[in-house]
């Protein structure tokens, strides 16, 4: 019985390397570049450009009103509040419109990414911009893991 107890930990140690041998490949795709290269993306891209410009202008106006409101009158504070409310309403509406315009593109992009990833042995694919903004990826050899061109080729 003592021999069995001694052999059990050795058996468990012998199986550990086998569990770690499965190879996972992680790839990246620049989704914005893929969308820009897709047929039928003009409506989404134009809407996104319009929303960005409009919201940037509204934010600048809010900054100006905030400076005035800091100095004082009730009318300036009221104008600032109204501008902030209008900005929030516009942002919400643009978000709704952009999501609706992106939905058909997203399904095509996602299907293409999945197809290319499976064909090339990738188990995980990340959006390059999201990974960079969130510091999700610290280092990546971009030439070795970038699937953007393969996805664009698949979509055409």
C-alpha positions, 0 to 999 in steps of 0.5 A, spaced: 500 500 500 505 504 501 508 503 494 501 505 491 501 512 495 509 513 492 507 512 485 501 516 485 504 523 485 509 520 480 504 519 476 500 525 476 507 529 475 508 525 469 501 527 466 502 535 467 507 536 461 501 533 457 496 538 459 501 543 457 502 541 450 496 543 447 498 549 442 494 556 442 495 561 437 493 568 438 492 573 432 490 580 431 485 583 426 485 591 425 477 591 424 477 598 422 481 597 416 477 591 415 471 595 415 474 600 411 476 595 405 469 592 405 464 593 400 458 596 403 461 600 409 460 607 406 454 608 410 457 606 416 464 610 415 460 616 413 456 616 419 461 615 424 465 621 421 459 625 421 458 623 429 465 624 431 465 631 428 459 633 431 460 631 438 467 634 437 464 641 436 459 640 441 464 638 446 468 644 444 462 648 445 461 645 452 468 647 454 466 654 452 460 655 456 463 651 462 468 657 462 463 662 462 459 658 467 464 658 472 464 666 472 457 666 474 451 668 471 445 663 472 443 664 464 450 661 463 449 655 467 443 654 464 446 654 457 451 649 459 446 644 462 442 645 456 448 644 452 450 638 456 443 634 455 443 636 448 450 632 447 448 626 451 442 626 447 446 626 440 451 621 443 446 616 445 442 617 438 449 617 434 451 610 438 444 607 436 445 609 429 452 607 428 450 600 432 445 599 427 449 601 421 455 596 423 451 590 425 450 587 418 458 589 417 459 585 424 456 579 422 460 578 415 467 580 419 466 576 424 464 570 420 470 571 415 475 572 421 473 565 424 474 562 417 481 565 416 483 563 424 480 556 423 484 555 416 490 558 419 490 554 426 488 560 431 484 559 437 483 566 439 483 573 435 483 580 438 481 586 435 488 590 434 485 597 436 481 594 443 487 590 445 492 596 444 487 601 448 486 596 454 493 594 454 491 587 453 497 585 449 503 587 452 507 585 446 506 581 439 510 580 433 505 583 428 508 580 422 507 573 425 500 574 428 496 579 424 490 576 420 488 583 417 490 582 410 487 575 410 481 577 412 480 582 407 482 577 402 477 573 404 471 578 404 473 580 397 
